[in-house]
Amino acid sequence: MEPDLVVPTMEAIRRWSGVAVPNAAARHGLADHAALIAELEALRGSMVFEEEPSHFEAALRACKEPGQ
C-alpha cells in the first residue's frame, strides 16, 4: 500500500515545477520518503550542535599565525 504522502507530493511537484512523476520507479521513490521522514522525526531533539569547534575549525585556529 502506498503512503498517504505520495499523491499530495506528486501534486505539489506538478504545481511547483510543472513536472509530472514520469514512471512507477519515481512514484516508488516518493513512497520511500515517508520512511525517511519518520526516521528523521525520530531523531528530533537528539541532534545538537557541537559545543566545541569542529576539527576543521580547530585546525584552522591551530595554523593561525601569532598576533592575528
PQR file of N, CA, C, O and H, with PARSE charges and radii, in Angstrom:
ATOM      1  N   MET A   1       0.832  -1.183   0.000 -0.4000 1.5000
ATOM      2  CA  MET A   1       0.000   0.000   0.000 -0.0000 2.0000
ATOM      3  C   MET A   1       0.878   1.248   0.000  0.5500 1.7000
ATOM      4  O   MET A   1       1.894   1.308   0.691 -0.5500 1.4000
ATOM      5  N   GLU A   2       0.481   2.209  -0.761 -0.4000 1.5000
ATOM      6  CA  GLU A   2       1.228   3.450  -0.921 -0.0000 2.0000
ATOM      7  C   GLU A   2       0.933   4.409   0.240  0.5500 1.7000
ATOM      8  O   GLU A   2      -0.225   4.551   0.633 -0.5500 1.4000
ATOM      9  H   GLU A   2      -0.344   2.160  -1.323  0.4000 1.0000
ATOM     10  N   PRO A   3       1.962   5.073   0.798 -0.5600 1.5000
ATOM     11  CA  PRO A   3       1.712   6.037   1.877  0.2800 2.0000
ATOM     12  C   PRO A   3       0.845   7.204   1.410  0.5500 1.7000
ATOM     13  O   PRO A   3       0.831   7.540   0.227 -0.5500 1.4000
ATOM     14  N   ASP A   4       0.129   7.811   2.338 -0.4000 1.5000
ATOM     15  CA  ASP A   4      -0.750   8.947   2.024 -0.0000 2.0000
ATOM     16  C   ASP A   4       0.022  10.145   1.488  0.5500 1.7000
ATOM     17  O   ASP A   4      -0.561  11.025   0.855 -0.5500 1.4000
ATOM     18  H   ASP A   4       0.141   7.537   3.299  0.4000 1.0000
ATOM     19  N   LEU A   5       1.307  10.184   1.731 -0.4000 1.5000
ATOM     20  CA  LEU A   5       2.148  11.307   1.330 -0.0000 2.0000
ATOM     21  C   LEU A   5       2.377  11.379  -0.179  0.5500 1.7000
ATOM     22  O   LEU A   5       2.661  12.454  -0.707 -0.5500 1.4000
ATOM     23  H   LEU A   5       1.780   9.469   2.245  0.4000 1.0000
ATOM     24  N   VAL A   6       2.260  10.258  -0.875 -0.4000 1.5000
ATOM     25  CA  VAL A   6       2.659  10.184  -2.282 -0.0000 2.0000
ATOM     26  C   VAL A   6       1.828  11.083  -3.192  0.5500 1.7000
ATOM     27  O   VAL A   6       2.392  11.901  -3.919 -0.5500 1.4000
ATOM     28  H   VAL A   6       2.030   9.385  -0.446  0.4000 1.0000
ATOM     29  N   VAL A   7       0.537  10.955  -3.169 -0.4000 1.5000
ATOM     30  CA  VAL A   7      -0.317  11.709  -4.102 -0.0000 2.0000
ATOM     31  C   VAL A   7      -0.207  13.222  -3.871  0.5500 1.7000
ATOM     32  O   VAL A   7      -0.046  13.961  -4.843 -0.5500 1.4000
ATOM     33  H   VAL A   7       0.079  10.291  -2.579  0.4000 1.0000
ATOM     34  N   PRO A   8      -0.289  13.718  -2.617 -0.5600 1.5000
ATOM     35  CA  PRO A   8      -0.113  15.161  -2.431  0.2800 2.0000
ATOM     36  C   PRO A   8       1.279  15.652  -2.856  0.5500 1.7000
ATOM     37  O   PRO A   8       1.415  16.771  -3.349 -0.5500 1.4000
ATOM     38  N   THR A   9       2.296  14.830  -2.668 -0.4000 1.5000
ATOM     39  CA  THR A   9       3.644  15.225  -3.090 -0.0000 2.0000
ATOM     40  C   THR A   9       3.728  15.290  -4.604  0.5500 1.7000
ATOM     41  O   THR A   9       4.341  16.206  -5.154 -0.5500 1.4000
ATOM     42  H   THR A   9       2.185  13.921  -2.267  0.4000 1.0000
ATOM     43  N   MET A  10       3.122  14.335  -5.278 -0.4000 1.5000
ATOM     44  CA  MET A  10       3.097  14.373  -6.747 -0.0000 2.0000
ATOM     45  C   MET A  10       2.397  15.633  -7.234  0.5500 1.7000
ATOM     46  O   MET A  10       2.849  16.273  -8.184 -0.5500 1.4000
ATOM     47  H   MET A  10       2.625  13.591  -4.831  0.4000 1.0000
ATOM     48  N   GLU A  11       1.315  15.982  -6.595 -0.4000 1.5000
ATOM     49  CA  GLU A  11       0.566  17.178  -6.988 -0.0000 2.0000
ATOM     50  C   GLU A  11       1.383  18.437  -6.713  0.5500 1.7000
ATOM     51  O   GLU A  11       1.388  19.360  -7.527 -0.5500 1.4000
ATOM     52  H   GLU A  11       0.949  15.463  -5.823  0.4000 1.0000
ATOM     53  N   ALA A  12       2.068  18.482  -5.582 -0.4000 1.5000
ATOM     54  CA  ALA A  12       2.902  19.647  -5.254 -0.0000 2.0000
ATOM     55  C   ALA A  12       4.036  19.806  -6.262  0.5500 1.7000
ATOM     56  O   ALA A  12       4.338  20.921  -6.688 -0.5500 1.4000
ATOM     57  H   ALA A  12       2.064  17.732  -4.921  0.4000 1.0000
ATOM     58  N   ILE A  13       4.661  18.700  -6.642 -0.4000 1.5000
ATOM     59  CA  ILE A  13       5.732  18.758  -7.646 -0.0000 2.0000
ATOM     60  C   ILE A  13       5.178  19.276  -8.968  0.5500 1.7000
ATOM     61  O   ILE A  13       5.796  20.116  -9.622 -0.5500 1.4000
ATOM     62  H   ILE A  13       4.416  17.794  -6.296  0.4000 1.0000
ATOM     63  N   ARG A  14       4.022  18.776  -9.352 -0.4000 1.5000
ATOM     64  CA  ARG A  14       3.412  19.227 -10.612 -0.0000 2.0000
ATOM     65  C   ARG A  14       3.090  20.708 -10.576  0.5500 1.7000
ATOM     66  O   ARG A  14       3.328  21.414 -11.556 -0.5500 1.4000
ATOM     67  H   ARG A  14       3.520  18.093  -8.820  0.4000 1.0000
ATOM     68  N   ARG A  15       2.553  21.192  -9.465 -0.4000 1.5000
ATOM     69  CA  ARG A  15       2.193  22.610  -9.351 -0.0000 2.0000
ATOM     70  C   ARG A  15       3.414  23.519  -9.335  0.5500 1.7000
ATOM     71  O   ARG A  15       3.432  24.557  -9.997 -0.5500 1.4000
ATOM     72  H   ARG A  15       2.359  20.618  -8.669  0.4000 1.0000
ATOM     73  N   TRP A  16       4.441  23.124  -8.573 -0.4000 1.5000
ATOM     74  CA  TRP A  16       5.613  23.989  -8.419 -0.0000 2.0000
ATOM     75  C   TRP A  16       6.517  23.974  -9.631  0.5500 1.7000
ATOM     76  O   TRP A  16       7.066  25.011 -10.003 -0.5500 1.4000
ATOM     77  H   TRP A  16       4.427  22.281  -8.035  0.4000 1.0000
ATOM     78  N   SER A  17       6.685  22.816 -10.255 -0.4000 1.5000
ATOM     79  CA  SER A  17       7.667  22.730 -11.339 -0.0000 2.0000
ATOM     80  C   SER A  17       7.062  22.411 -12.695  0.5500 1.7000
ATOM     81  O   SER A  17       7.736  22.525 -13.719 -0.5500 1.4000
ATOM     82  H   SER A  17       6.239  21.974  -9.953  0.4000 1.0000
ATOM     83  N   GLY A  18       5.800  22.014 -12.709 -0.4000 1.5000
ATOM     84  CA  GLY A  18       5.169  21.653 -13.971 -0.0000 2.0000
ATOM     85  C   GLY A  18       5.615  20.289 -14.483  0.5500 1.7000
ATOM     86  O   GLY A  18       5.416  19.965 -15.654 -0.5500 1.4000
ATOM     87  H   GLY A  18       5.253  21.922 -11.877  0.4000 1.0000
ATOM     88  N   VAL A  19       6.220  19.487 -13.602 -0.4000 1.5000
ATOM     89  CA  VAL A  19       6.723  18.176 -13.989 -0.0000 2.0000
ATOM     90  C   VAL A  19       5.871  17.098 -13.328  0.5500 1.7000
ATOM     91  O   VAL A  19       5.625  17.134 -12.122 -0.5500 1.4000
ATOM     92  H   VAL A  19       6.382  19.750 -12.651  0.4000 1.0000
ATOM     93  N   ALA A  20       5.432  16.153 -14.125 -0.4000 1.5000
ATOM     94  CA  ALA A  20       4.661  15.033 -13.589 -0.0000 2.0000
ATOM     95  C   ALA A  20       5.615  13.880 -13.269  0.5500 1.7000
ATOM     96  O   ALA A  20       6.659  13.730 -13.903 -0.5500 1.4000
ATOM     97  H   ALA A  20       5.632  16.123 -15.105  0.4000 1.0000
ATOM     98  N   VAL A  21       5.243  13.073 -12.282 -0.4000 1.5000
ATOM     99  CA  VAL A  21       6.045  11.897 -11.956 -0.0000 2.0000
ATOM    100  C   VAL A  21       6.102  11.039 -13.220  0.5500 1.7000
ATOM    101  O   VAL A  21       5.062  10.654 -13.753 -0.5500 1.4000
ATOM    102  H   VAL A  21       4.395  13.194 -11.766  0.4000 1.0000
ATOM    103  N   PRO A  22       7.318  10.735 -13.707 -0.5600 1.5000
ATOM    104  CA  PRO A  22       7.438  10.114 -15.032  0.2800 2.0000
ATOM    105  C   PRO A  22       7.116   8.629 -15.120  0.5500 1.7000
ATOM    106  O   PRO A  22       6.724   8.146 -16.182 -0.5500 1.4000
ATOM    107  N   ASN A  23       7.277   7.894 -14.013 -0.4000 1.5000
ATOM    108  CA  ASN A  23       7.065   6.447 -14.116 -0.0000 2.0000
ATOM    109  C   ASN A  23       6.859   5.833 -12.729  0.5500 1.7000
ATOM    110  O   ASN A  23       6.880   6.531 -11.716 -0.5500 1.4000
ATOM    111  H   ASN A  23       7.596   8.287 -13.151  0.4000 1.0000
ATOM    112  N   ALA A  24       6.663   4.531 -12.710 -0.4000 1.5000
ATOM    113  CA  ALA A  24       6.400   3.821 -11.452 -0.0000 2.0000
ATOM    114  C   ALA A  24       7.594   3.885 -10.508  0.5500 1.7000
ATOM    115  O   ALA A  24       7.419   3.935  -9.290 -0.5500 1.4000
ATOM    116  H   ALA A  24       6.646   3.964 -13.534  0.4000 1.0000
ATOM    117  N   ALA A  25       8.805   3.883 -11.057 -0.4000 1.5000
ATOM    118  CA  ALA A  25      10.002   3.950 -10.205 -0.0000 2.0000
ATOM    119  C   ALA A  25      10.056   5.282  -9.458  0.5500 1.7000
ATOM    120  O   ALA A  25      10.438   5.317  -8.288 -0.5500 1.4000
ATOM    121  H   ALA A  25       8.947   3.842 -12.046  0.4000 1.0000
ATOM    122  N   ALA A  26       9.682   6.364 -10.112 -0.4000 1.5000
ATOM    123  CA  ALA A  26       9.655   7.678  -9.463 -0.0000 2.0000
ATOM    124  C   ALA A  26       8.587   7.705  -8.374  0.5500 1.7000
ATOM    125  O   ALA A  26       8.808   8.255  -7.295 -0.5500 1.4000
ATOM    126  H   ALA A  26       9.372   6.335 -11.062  0.4000 1.0000
ATOM    127  N   ARG A  27       7.452   7.125  -8.653 -0.4000 1.5000
ATOM    128  CA  ARG A  27       6.375   7.077  -7.658 -0.0000 2.0000
ATOM    129  C   ARG A  27       6.804   6.238  -6.451  0.5500 1.7000
ATOM    130  O   ARG A  27       6.497   6.585  -5.311 -0.5500 1.4000
ATOM    131  H   ARG A  27       7.272   6.679  -9.529  0.4000 1.0000
ATOM    132  N   HIS A  28       7.507   5.141  -6.702 -0.4000 1.5000
ATOM    133  CA  HIS A  28       8.027   4.295  -5.628 -0.0000 2.0000
ATOM    134  C   HIS A  28       9.053   5.077  -4.797  0.5500 1.7000
ATOM    135  O   HIS A  28       9.099   4.939  -3.575 -0.5500 1.4000
ATOM    136  H   HIS A  28       7.756   4.859  -7.628  0.4000 1.0000
ATOM    137  N   GLY A  29       9.864   5.889  -5.458 -0.4000 1.5000
ATOM    138  CA  GLY A  29      10.829   6.724  -4.754 -0.0000 2.0000
ATOM    139  C   GLY A  29      10.153   7.696  -3.807  0.5500 1.7000
ATOM    140  O   GLY A  29      10.634   7.925  -2.697 -0.5500 1.4000
ATOM    141  H   GLY A  29       9.826   6.001  -6.451  0.4000 1.0000
ATOM    142  N   LEU A  30       9.041   8.266  -4.239 -0.4000 1.5000
ATOM    143  CA  LEU A  30       8.280   9.157  -3.351 -0.0000 2.0000
ATOM    144  C   LEU A  30       7.738   8.395  -2.156  0.5500 1.7000
ATOM    145  O   LEU A  30       7.676   8.937  -1.052 -0.5500 1.4000
ATOM    146  H   LEU A  30       8.650   8.079  -5.140  0.4000 1.0000
ATOM    147  N   ALA A  31       7.348   7.154  -2.359 -0.4000 1.5000
ATOM    148  CA  ALA A  31       6.827   6.339  -1.261 -0.0000 2.0000
ATOM    149  C   ALA A  31       7.914   6.101  -0.213  0.5500 1.7000
ATOM    150  O   ALA A  31       7.618   5.990   0.977 -0.5500 1.4000
ATOM    151  H   ALA A  31       7.399   6.714  -3.255  0.4000 1.0000
ATOM    152  N   ASP A  32       9.176   6.023  -0.655 -0.4000 1.5000
ATOM    153  CA  ASP A  32      10.289   5.843   0.286 -0.0000 2.0000
ATOM    154  C   ASP A  32      10.494   7.060   1.184  0.5500 1.7000
ATOM    155  O   ASP A  32      11.060   6.940   2.271 -0.5500 1.4000
ATOM    156  H   ASP A  32       9.417   6.113  -1.621  0.4000 1.0000
ATOM    157  N   HIS A  33      10.040   8.223   0.739 -0.4000 1.5000
ATOM    158  CA  HIS A  33      10.215   9.446   1.532 -0.0000 2.0000
ATOM    159  C   HIS A  33       9.466   9.380   2.864  0.5500 1.7000
ATOM    160  O   HIS A  33       9.912   9.969   3.848 -0.5500 1.4000
ATOM    161  H   HIS A  33       9.580   8.320  -0.144  0.4000 1.0000
ATOM    162  N   ALA A  34       8.362   8.686   2.907 -0.4000 1.5000
ATOM    163  CA  ALA A  34       7.593   8.590   4.152 -0.0000 2.0000
ATOM    164  C   ALA A  34       8.427   7.928   5.247  0.5500 1.7000
ATOM    165  O   ALA A  34       8.408   8.373   6.394 -0.5500 1.4000
ATOM    166  H   ALA A  34       8.001   8.207   2.107  0.4000 1.0000
ATOM    167  N   ALA A  35       9.158   6.872   4.902 -0.4000 1.5000
ATOM    168  CA  ALA A  35      10.016   6.198   5.886 -0.0000 2.0000
ATOM    169  C   ALA A  35      11.175   7.102   6.294  0.5500 1.7000
ATOM    170  O   ALA A  35      11.543   7.142   7.468 -0.5500 1.4000
ATOM    171  H   ALA A  35       9.174   6.510   3.970  0.4000 1.0000
ATOM    172  N   LEU A  36      11.749   7.823   5.344 -0.4000 1.5000
ATOM    173  CA  LEU A  36      12.848   8.739   5.644 -0.0000 2.0000
ATOM    174  C   LEU A  36      12.382   9.836   6.592  0.5500 1.7000
ATOM    175  O   LEU A  36      13.082  10.160   7.552 -0.5500 1.4000
ATOM    176  H   LEU A  36      11.450   7.790   4.390  0.4000 1.0000
ATOM    177  N   ILE A  37      11.226  10.405   6.339 -0.4000 1.5000
ATOM    178  CA  ILE A  37      10.683  11.454   7.205 -0.0000 2.0000
ATOM    179  C   ILE A  37      10.445  10.906   8.610  0.5500 1.7000
ATOM    180  O   ILE A  37      10.734  11.584   9.596 -0.5500 1.4000
ATOM    181  H   ILE A  37      10.658  10.142   5.559  0.4000 1.0000
ATOM    182  N   ALA A  38       9.924   9.692   8.710 -0.4000 1.5000
ATOM    183  CA  ALA A  38       9.694   9.079  10.024 -0.0000 2.0000
ATOM    184  C   ALA A  38      11.010   8.881  10.777  0.5500 1.7000
ATOM    185  O   ALA A  38      11.071   9.103  11.987 -0.5500 1.4000
ATOM    186  H   ALA A  38       9.689   9.140   7.909  0.4000 1.0000
ATOM    187  N   GLU A  39      12.067   8.464  10.067 -0.4000 1.5000
ATOM    188  CA  GLU A  39      13.370   8.284  10.705 -0.0000 2.0000
ATOM    189  C   GLU A  39      13.932   9.615  11.196  0.5500 1.7000
ATOM    190  O   GLU A  39      14.501   9.682  12.285 -0.5500 1.4000
ATOM    191  H   GLU A  39      12.017   8.284   9.085  0.4000 1.0000
ATOM    192  N   LEU A  40      13.777  10.664  10.408 -0.4000 1.5000
ATOM    193  CA  LEU A  40      14.267  11.983  10.811 -0.0000 2.0000
ATOM    194  C   LEU A  40      13.470  12.521  11.996  0.5500 1.7000
ATOM    195  O   LEU A  40      14.040  13.132  12.900 -0.5500 1.4000
ATOM    196  H   LEU A  40      13.314  10.610   9.523  0.4000 1.0000
ATOM    197  N   GLU A  41      12.175  12.301  11.998 -0.4000 1.5000
ATOM    198  CA  GLU A  41      11.351  12.740  13.121 -0.0000 2.0000
ATOM    199  C   GLU A  41      11.751  12.025  14.406  0.5500 1.7000
ATOM    200  O   GLU A  41      11.685  12.611  15.486 -0.5500 1.4000
ATOM    201  H   GLU A  41      11.712  11.804  11.263  0.4000 1.0000
ATOM    202  N   ALA A  42      12.163  10.770  14.301 -0.4000 1.5000
ATOM    203  CA  ALA A  42      12.597  10.012  15.483 -0.0000 2.0000
ATOM    204  C   ALA A  42      13.878  10.599  16.075  0.5500 1.7000
ATOM    205  O   ALA A  42      14.134  10.448  17.269 -0.5500 1.4000
ATOM    206  H   ALA A  42      12.217  10.293  13.423  0.4000 1.0000
ATOM    207  N   LEU A  43      14.678  11.262  15.251 -0.4000 1.5000
ATOM    208  CA  LEU A  43      15.924  11.876  15.721 -0.0000 2.0000
ATOM    209  C   LEU A  43      15.720  13.264  16.322  0.5500 1.7000
ATOM    210  O   LEU A  43      16.623  13.814  16.952 -0.5500 1.4000
ATOM    211  H   LEU A  43      14.470  11.384  14.281  0.4000 1.0000
ATOM    212  N   ARG A  44      14.534  13.822  16.124 -0.4000 1.5000
ATOM    213  CA  ARG A  44      14.267  15.183  16.597 -0.0000 2.0000
ATOM    214  C   ARG A  44      14.583  15.295  18.089  0.5500 1.7000
ATOM    215  O   ARG A  44      14.136  14.481  18.897 -0.5500 1.4000
ATOM    216  H   ARG A  44      13.801  13.375  15.613  0.4000 1.0000
ATOM    217  N   GLY A  45      15.352  16.307  18.430 -0.4000 1.5000
ATOM    218  CA  GLY A  45      15.716  16.549  19.813 -0.0000 2.0000
ATOM    219  C   GLY A  45      16.989  15.842  20.249  0.5500 1.7000
ATOM    220  O   GLY A  45      17.563  16.182  21.283 -0.5500 1.4000
ATOM    221  H   GLY A  45      15.715  16.968  17.774  0.4000 1.0000
ATOM    222  N   SER A  46      17.433  14.868  19.479 -0.4000 1.5000
ATOM    223  CA  SER A  46      18.654  14.151  19.868 -0.0000 2.0000
ATOM    224  C   SER A  46      19.889  14.698  19.174  0.5500 1.7000
ATOM    225  O   SER A  46      21.010  14.408  19.590 -0.5500 1.4000
ATOM    226  H   SER A  46      16.966  14.591  18.639  0.4000 1.0000
ATOM    227  N   MET A  47      19.703  15.476  18.134 -0.4000 1.5000
ATOM    228  CA  MET A  47      20.835  16.034  17.406 -0.0000 2.0000
ATOM    229  C   MET A  47      21.050  17.476  17.867  0.5500 1.7000
ATOM    230  O   MET A  47      20.111  18.273  17.890 -0.5500 1.4000
ATOM    231  H   MET A  47      18.792  15.712  17.795  0.4000 1.0000
ATOM    232  N   VAL A  48      22.281  17.804  18.231 -0.4000 1.5000
ATOM    233  CA  VAL A  48      22.606  19.154  18.682 -0.0000 2.0000
ATOM    234  C   VAL A  48      23.899  19.603  18.030  0.5500 1.7000
ATOM    235  O   VAL A  48      24.693  18.788  17.561 -0.5500 1.4000
ATOM    236  H   VAL A  48      23.043  17.157  18.212  0.4000 1.0000
ATOM    237  N   PHE A  49      24.099  20.909  18.008 -0.4000 1.5000
ATOM    238  CA  PHE A  49      25.357  21.428  17.505 -0.0000 2.0000
ATOM    239  C   PHE A  49      26.468  21.087  18.482  0.5500 1.7000
ATOM    240  O   PHE A  49      26.245  20.974  19.687 -0.5500 1.4000
ATOM    241  H   PHE A  49      23.454  21.571  18.390  0.4000 1.0000
ATOM    242  N   GLU A  50      27.648  20.927  17.950 -0.4000 1.5000
ATOM    243  CA  GLU A  50      28.790  20.639  18.805 -0.0000 2.0000
ATOM    244  C   GLU A  50      29.075  21.818  19.722  0.5500 1.7000
ATOM    245  O   GLU A  50      28.947  22.971  19.312 -0.5500 1.4000
ATOM    246  H   GLU A  50      27.829  21.019  16.971  0.4000 1.0000
ATOM    247  N   GLU A  51      29.453  21.540  20.934 -0.4000 1.5000
ATOM    248  CA  GLU A  51      29.803  22.606  21.858 -0.0000 2.0000
ATOM    249  C   GLU A  51      31.229  23.090  21.621  0.5500 1.7000
ATOM    250  O   GLU A  51      31.556  24.234  21.934 -0.5500 1.4000
ATOM    251  H   GLU A  51      29.557  20.603  21.268  0.4000 1.0000
ATOM    252  N   GLU A  52      32.072  22.232  21.073 -0.4000 1.5000
ATOM    253  CA  GLU A  52      33.442  22.603  20.743 -0.0000 2.0000
ATOM    254  C   GLU A  52      33.540  22.777  19.235  0.5500 1.7000
ATOM    255  O   GLU A  52      32.720  22.238  18.493 -0.5500 1.4000
ATOM    256  H   GLU A  52      31.807  21.302  20.818  0.4000 1.0000
ATOM    257  N   PRO A  53      34.547  23.535  18.773 -0.5600 1.5000
ATOM    258  CA  PRO A  53      34.690  23.736  17.318  0.2800 2.0000
ATOM    259  C   PRO A  53      34.921  22.413  16.592  0.5500 1.7000
ATOM    260  O   PRO A  53      35.465  21.461  17.150 -0.5500 1.4000
ATOM    261  N   SER A  54      34.502  22.385  15.359 -0.4000 1.5000
ATOM    262  CA  SER A  54      34.730  21.186  14.555 -0.0000 2.0000
ATOM    263  C   SER A  54      36.222  20.989  14.334  0.5500 1.7000
ATOM    264  O   SER A  54      37.014  21.905  14.558 -0.5500 1.4000
ATOM    265  H   SER A  54      34.060  23.159  14.905  0.4000 1.0000
ATOM    266  N   HIS A  55      36.599  19.814  13.903 -0.4000 1.5000
ATOM    267  CA  HIS A  55      38.004  19.511  13.666 -0.0000 2.0000
ATOM    268  C   HIS A  55      38.613  20.479  12.654  0.5500 1.7000
ATOM    269  O   HIS A  55      39.750  20.917  12.828 -0.5500 1.4000
ATOM    270  H   HIS A  55      35.956  19.070  13.722  0.4000 1.0000
ATOM    271  N   PHE A  56      37.873  20.817  11.604 -0.4000 1.5000
ATOM    272  CA  PHE A  56      38.383  21.728  10.587 -0.0000 2.0000
ATOM    273  C   PHE A  56      38.639  23.104  11.190  0.5500 1.7000
ATOM    274  O   PHE A  56      39.693  23.704  10.975 -0.5500 1.4000
ATOM    275  H   PHE A  56      36.949  20.462  11.462  0.4000 1.0000
ATOM    276  N   GLU A  57      37.665  23.592  11.944 -0.4000 1.5000
ATOM    277  CA  GLU A  57      37.834  24.907  12.563 -0.0000 2.0000
ATOM    278  C   GLU A  57      38.982  24.890  13.565  0.5500 1.7000
ATOM    279  O   GLU A  57      39.746  25.853  13.641 -0.5500 1.4000
ATOM    280  H   GLU A  57      36.810  23.105  12.118  0.4000 1.0000
ATOM    281  N   ALA A  58      39.114  23.829  14.323 -0.4000 1.5000
ATOM    282  CA  ALA A  58      40.218  23.708  15.279 -0.0000 2.0000
ATOM    283  C   ALA A  58      41.558  23.702  14.549  0.5500 1.7000
ATOM    284  O   ALA A  58      42.520  24.308  15.023 -0.5500 1.4000
ATOM    285  H   ALA A  58      38.493  23.047  14.261  0.4000 1.0000
ATOM    286  N   ALA A  59      41.634  23.025  13.402 -0.4000 1.5000
ATOM    287  CA  ALA A  59      42.871  23.003  12.616 -0.0000 2.0000
ATOM    288  C   ALA A  59      43.203  24.394  12.096  0.5500 1.7000
ATOM    289  O   ALA A  59      44.368  24.792  12.098 -0.5500 1.4000
ATOM    290  H   ALA A  59      40.853  22.533  13.017  0.4000 1.0000
ATOM    291  N   LEU A  60      42.202  25.130  11.656 -0.4000 1.5000
ATOM    292  CA  LEU A  60      42.444  26.498  11.198 -0.0000 2.0000
ATOM    293  C   LEU A  60      42.975  27.368  12.321  0.5500 1.7000
ATOM    294  O   LEU A  60      43.898  28.156  12.117 -0.5500 1.4000
ATOM    295  H   LEU A  60      41.255  24.806  11.655  0.4000 1.0000
ATOM    296  N   ARG A  61      42.397  27.230  13.501 -0.4000 1.5000
ATOM    297  CA  ARG A  61      42.863  28.005  14.646 -0.0000 2.0000
ATOM    298  C   ARG A  61      44.306  27.635  15.003  0.5500 1.7000
ATOM    299  O   ARG A  61      45.099  28.506  15.360 -0.5500 1.4000
ATOM    300  H   ARG A  61      41.647  26.590  13.666  0.4000 1.0000
ATOM    301  N   ALA A  62      44.639  26.368  14.908 -0.4000 1.5000
ATOM    302  CA  ALA A  62      45.980  25.908  15.249 -0.0000 2.0000
ATOM    303  C   ALA A  62      47.023  26.442  14.272  0.5500 1.7000
ATOM    304  O   ALA A  62      48.170  26.677  14.652 -0.5500 1.4000
ATOM    305  H   ALA A  62      43.995  25.661  14.618  0.4000 1.0000
ATOM    306  N   CYS A  63      46.629  26.633  13.023 -0.4000 1.5000
ATOM    307  CA  CYS A  63      47.564  27.117  11.982 -0.0000 2.0000
ATOM    308  C   CYS A  63      47.634  28.632  11.911  0.5500 1.7000
ATOM    309  O   CYS A  63      48.453  29.180  11.173 -0.5500 1.4000
ATOM    310  H   CYS A  63      45.697  26.442  12.714  0.4000 1.0000
ATOM    311  N   LYS A  64      46.811  29.294  12.645 -0.4000 1.5000
ATOM    312  CA  LYS A  64      46.756  30.764  12.597 -0.0000 2.0000
ATOM    313  C   LYS A  64      48.078  31.338  13.084  0.5500 1.7000
ATOM    314  O   LYS A  64      48.635  30.887  14.084 -0.5500 1.4000
ATOM    315  H   LYS A  64      46.145  28.849  13.244  0.4000 1.0000
ATOM    316  N   GLU A  65      48.575  32.343  12.360 -0.4000 1.5000
ATOM    317  CA  GLU A  65      49.836  32.976  12.731 -0.0000 2.0000
ATOM    318  C   GLU A  65      49.646  33.762  14.014  0.5500 1.7000
ATOM    319  O   GLU A  65      48.586  34.349  14.236 -0.5500 1.4000
ATOM    320  H   GLU A  65      48.122  32.710  11.547  0.4000 1.0000
ATOM    321  N   PRO A  66      50.682  33.777  14.870 -0.5600 1.5000
ATOM    322  CA  PRO A  66      50.578  34.530  16.106  0.2800 2.0000
ATOM    323  C   PRO A  66      50.318  36.018  15.839  0.5500 1.7000
ATOM    324  O   PRO A  66      50.822  36.585  14.870 -0.5500 1.4000
ATOM    325  N   GLY A  67      49.536  36.627  16.702 -0.4000 1.5000
ATOM    326  CA  GLY A  67      49.258  38.066  16.576 -0.0000 2.0000
ATOM    327  C   GLY A  67      48.122  38.405  15.630  0.5500 1.7000
ATOM    328  O   GLY A  67      47.859  39.581  15.383 -0.5500 1.4000
ATOM    329  H   GLY A  67      49.126  36.166  17.490  0.4000 1.0000
ATOM    330  N   GLN A  68      47.451  37.411  15.101 -0.4000 1.5000
ATOM    331  CA  GLN A  68      46.338  37.700  14.186 -0.0000 2.0000
ATOM    332  C   GLN A  68      45.027  37.336  14.800  0.5500 1.7000
ATOM    333  O   GLN A  68      43.982  37.511  14.174 -0.5500 1.4000
ATOM    334  H   GLN A  68      47.665  36.455  15.301  0.4000 1.0000
TER
END
